[in-house]
Amino acid sequence: MRGHQLSVWTVGLDSNTNLLYSGGSDGRLNIWDLNSEGYEPSVSMESNQGKIYSLLIRRNRLYTASSDHTIRIWDTTTNQQLGILEGHTGGVNSIRLHEDKLISASNDMSIKIWDLNTQTCLKTIAHHPSEVLDVATGSGMLIGSTYDANITVYNFNDFTRVGTLSGHRWEVWQLQFSYDVLFSGSHDHTIKRWDVRNMENDLTLTGHKVISVKARDTSML
């Protein structure tokens, strides 16, 4: 499946329509119809928002986050832009949904919580020591990973800091949370499993090949 001119950062599937959405460094938002036999995007749009780092789909809405500091809202039935969430002062690296809220992680060293009904920012957590690369939620917790290789855990009710998970050597790009267990993927070539309740790393997976320190890609920042 070819259609982007530069690196592809994010993909998302709308299981109701069987459409795949992709975004990348070329700023294009491509839509692929998985019901067809073709390998070209059925729709290719210029997003006008720089590099697209993250996207997600909820019902008939598509949310895209990018290097121009914004999160844009699209109607998936018409492919028209409906609104823009503005407030970050750095590129937005990741967005996640939590009930009727959207959570964003940014290079401006903050996490923001947005009300999707009013399209307003409810809370900004701004005391990170480094760029925030990804976020996850679960079991009443909000979790953010940063470029300084740490993972910070917050209480989702009052956003107080619960603790810090340290163990990775390089930046932590990916988080996945399920049933009190957190998985983190890092540029140090490892995946770590964490018991978040006890703030402990109980497993490290080292199956990825170490190529070279020089291979580190910081273009996203």
Secondary structure, 3 states (H helix, E strand, C coil): CCCCCCCEEEEEEECCCCEEEEEECCCEEEEEECCCCCCCCCEEEECCCCCEEEEEEECCEEEEEECCCCEEEEECCCCEEEEEECCCCCCEEEEEEECCEEEEEECCCCEEEEECCCCEEEEEECCCCCCEEEEEEECCEEEEEECCCCEEEEECCCCCEEEEECCCCCCEEEEEEECCEEEEEECCCCEEEEECCCCEEEEEECCCCCCCHHHCCCCCC
